[in-house]
Amino acid sequence: MVIIGKNSEMRLCLIHLLLFCFFGIPLKAADLARARTVRSTVRVDAKSGKLVRSVAITPLVVAPRVLQPAAAKAMEGEKDLPLSDLVEQTARKYEVDPLLVHAVIEVESGYNPDAVSRQGAQGLMQLMPATARRFGVRNSFRISENLEGGVRYLRYLQEVFQDDRLALAAYNAGEAAVIKHNWSIPPYPETQSYVYMVGKKLGESRLRQRGQQTARTVETAQLQTPPEEKHRPVESYVDSEGRLYLRTR
């Protein structure tokens, strides 16, 4: 039978404490007893010649924690795509002009996914919490979710009002405000400025796109047009009998 003295008991307490601090797992005495291995040895002290007993204790080895599937899924990052590609993909999915989505994002948040307005609108497309819930967005600061909800809402407004300017006014001031003012842009300075700014950004983007397409068309045409052949100069002379001859070098 092995008797463990006070020093050994202190070691057990220390091991228990360390395991709790590092792993966050409180251990019962019975669990610790099963998990540890106690080995007692007796040796002769070289200096005094006396028998000395020592006790060695192997502590419990705790496996690292494994995240539950739900927690692991919540920690997943964004889609491995650049923002421009995410905008393009989401806009095409709901048949909305990607340039319009970019214009809304630029005016709403300046492309800041962590933006929060004084009214509480959140993320890239500045979704109000009620709008986010309405379109199934759980985390408005998650870029892909925010785009999904914002573009769906924009598409919905386009279908309701059949006019991009009214859809933008409703995106800013709410659907009820547009309907209340006889299906026209409400006379709110903020809303009128918003519709103007988004329209301006959209117009500039479309002009840029048109210019780029024209440049590509001209470049393609130049590549496809065969180079002009350079003709050699024609020389002429008359012989002694009055006959005309033409030749090239």
C-alpha positions in Angstrom: 0.0 0.0 0.0 1.4 3.4 -1.0 1.0 6.3 1.4 1.1 9.7 0.0 2.2 12.4 2.4 1.3 16.1 2.6 3.7 17.1 -0.1 2.1 14.7 -2.5 -1.3 15.9 -1.6 -0.2 19.4 -2.4 1.1 18.2 -5.7 -2.2 16.7 -6.6 -4.0 19.9 -5.7 -1.6 21.9 -7.8 -2.1 19.5 -10.8 -5.9 19.8 -10.4 -5.6 23.6 -10.3 -3.4 23.8 -13.4 -5.7 21.5 -15.4 -8.7 23.7 -14.5 -6.9 26.9 -15.4 -5.5 25.7 -18.8 -8.4 23.5 -19.9 -11.4 24.9 -18.1 -12.4 21.4 -17.0 -13.0 20.8 -13.2 -12.0 17.3 -12.3 -13.5 15.1 -9.5 -11.2 13.4 -7.1 -12.3 10.0 -8.4 -11.6 11.0 -12.0 -8.2 12.3 -11.1 -7.4 9.1 -9.2 -8.3 7.0 -12.3 -6.4 9.3 -14.7 -3.2 9.5 -12.7 -0.5 6.9 -12.2 1.3 6.9 -8.8 4.7 5.3 -8.5 6.6 5.0 -5.2 10.3 4.3 -5.2 12.9 3.8 -2.4 16.5 4.7 -2.8 19.6 5.1 -0.7 20.8 8.6 -0.2 24.5 8.7 -1.2 25.5 11.2 1.4 23.6 10.2 4.5 23.2 6.4 3.7 19.5 6.7 4.7 16.5 5.2 2.8 14.5 7.9 1.0 11.1 7.3 -0.4 9.9 9.4 -3.4 6.5 9.5 -5.1 6.0 10.2 -8.9 2.6 11.2 -10.2 1.6 11.2 -13.9 -1.0 13.9 -14.5 -4.2 13.5 -16.6 -3.8 14.2 -20.3 -6.7 16.2 -21.6 -7.6 16.1 -25.3 -8.1 19.5 -27.0 -11.6 20.8 -27.4 -13.4 20.1 -30.6 -15.9 22.8 -31.9 -19.4 21.6 -32.4 -20.6 21.8 -36.1 -22.8 24.9 -35.5 -19.9 26.8 -33.8 -17.4 25.8 -36.5 -19.9 26.9 -39.2 -20.3 30.3 -37.5 -16.6 30.9 -37.6 -16.3 30.3 -41.3 -14.9 33.2 -43.3 -16.5 35.1 -46.2 -16.6 33.5 -49.7 -13.2 33.4 -51.2 -14.1 36.1 -53.8 -13.2 39.7 -54.3 -15.9 42.2 -53.4 -16.5 43.2 -57.1 -17.1 39.5 -58.0 -19.5 39.1 -55.0 -21.5 42.1 -56.2 -21.5 40.9 -59.8 -22.6 37.4 -58.7 -25.4 38.6 -56.3 -26.7 41.3 -58.7 -26.9 38.8 -61.6 -28.7 36.3 -59.4 -31.6 38.8 -58.8 -31.4 40.4 -62.2 -30.2 43.8 -60.9 -27.7 46.0 -62.7 -24.4 45.5 -60.9 -23.5 49.1 -61.5 -26.6 50.2 -59.7 -25.6 48.0 -56.7 -22.1 49.5 -56.7 -23.7 53.0 -56.8 -25.9 52.2 -53.8 -23.0 50.8 -51.8 -20.8 53.8 -52.6 -23.4 56.3 -51.4 -24.7 54.2 -48.5 -21.5 53.1 -46.8 -18.5 54.1 -49.0 -17.7 50.3 -49.2 -17.3 50.1 -45.4 -18.8 46.7 -44.2 -18.7 47.9 -40.6 -20.6 51.1 -41.2 -23.5 52.0 -38.8 -25.8 55.0 -39.4 -27.3 57.2 -36.7 -30.6 55.5 -37.4 -29.1 52.0 -36.9 -28.6 50.9 -40.6 -25.8 48.4 -40.8 -23.2 47.1 -43.2 -22.3 47.7 -46.9 -25.9 48.3 -48.1 -27.0 49.9 -44.8 -29.8 47.5 -43.9 -32.1 48.4 -41.1 -32.5 45.6 -38.6 -36.2 45.1 -39.6 -35.3 45.0 -43.3 -32.5 42.5 -42.6 -34.9 40.2 -40.7 -37.5 40.6 -43.5 -35.0 39.3 -46.1 -33.4 36.6 -44.0 -30.2 38.4 -43.0 -28.8 37.2 -39.7 -25.6 39.2 -39.6 -25.7 42.5 -41.5 -21.9 42.9 -41.0 -21.2 39.7 -43.0 -20.5 41.0 -46.5 -22.2 38.2 -48.4 -25.3 38.2 -46.3 -25.6 42.0 -46.4 -25.3 42.0 -50.2 -27.9 39.2 -50.5 -30.4 41.1 -48.4 -29.7 44.5 -49.9 -29.9 43.3 -53.5 -33.1 41.3 -52.9 -34.7 44.4 -51.3 -33.6 46.6 -54.2 -35.1 44.1 -56.7 -38.3 43.9 -54.7 -38.6 47.7 -54.8 -38.0 47.8 -58.6 -40.8 45.3 -59.1 -43.2 47.3 -56.8 -42.5 50.8 -58.3 -41.4 49.9 -61.8 -39.0 52.9 -61.7 -35.4 53.0 -60.5 -35.7 56.5 -59.1 -38.8 55.6 -57.0 -37.1 52.3 -56.0 -34.1 54.3 -54.7 -36.4 56.8 -52.9 -38.1 53.8 -51.2 -34.7 52.3 -50.3 -33.8 55.5 -48.5 -37.1 56.7 -47.0 -39.2 53.5 -47.0 -42.0 52.2 -49.2 -44.7 53.9 -47.3 -43.2 57.3 -47.8 -43.2 57.0 -51.6 -46.8 55.7 -51.6 -47.9 58.4 -49.3 -46.6 61.1 -51.6 -48.6 59.8 -54.6 -45.9 57.4 -55.8 -43.3 60.1 -56.2 -40.0 61.0 -54.6 -40.8 62.3 -51.1 -40.0 66.0 -50.5 -37.3 65.1 -48.0 -33.9 66.8 -48.7 -32.0 63.7 -47.6 -34.0 61.4 -49.9 -33.9 63.8 -52.9 -30.1 64.1 -52.4 -29.8 60.4 -52.1 -31.6 59.7 -55.4 -29.5 62.3 -57.1 -26.2 61.0 -55.8 -26.9 57.3 -56.6 -28.1 58.3 -60.1 -25.0 60.4 -60.6 -22.7 57.6 -59.6 -24.6 55.2 -61.8 -24.4 57.5 -64.8 -20.7 58.0 -64.4 -20.1 54.2 -64.1 -22.2 53.6 -67.3 -20.2 56.2 -69.2 -17.0 54.7 -68.0 -18.2 51.2 -69.0 -19.3 52.5 -72.4 -16.0 54.1 -73.0 -14.1 50.9 -72.1 -16.3 48.8 -74.4 -15.7 51.3 -77.2 -12.0 51.1 -76.7 -12.1 47.3 -76.7 -14.2 47.3 -79.9 -11.7 49.6 -81.6 -8.8 47.6 -80.4 -10.4 44.3 -81.6 -11.2 45.9 -85.0 -7.6 47.0 -85.4 -6.3 43.6 -84.6 -8.7 42.0 -87.1 -8.0 44.5 -90.0 -5.1 43.2 -92.2 -2.3 45.7 -92.6 -2.4 47.8 -95.8 0.0 46.6 -98.5 2.6 49.1 -99.5 2.7 49.3 -103.3 6.0 49.8 -105.0 6.4 52.9 -107.1 5.6 52.5 -110.8 8.2 53.6 -113.3 7.5 54.3 -117.0 9.6 54.9 -120.0 9.2 55.0 -123.8 11.5 53.2 -126.1 12.9 54.4 -129.4 9.9 53.1 -131.3 7.5 55.1 -129.1 6.1 52.2 -127.1 5.3 52.9 -123.4 6.6 50.5 -120.7 5.5 50.4 -117.0 7.4 48.6 -114.4 7.9 48.4 -110.6 11.1 47.9 -108.8 
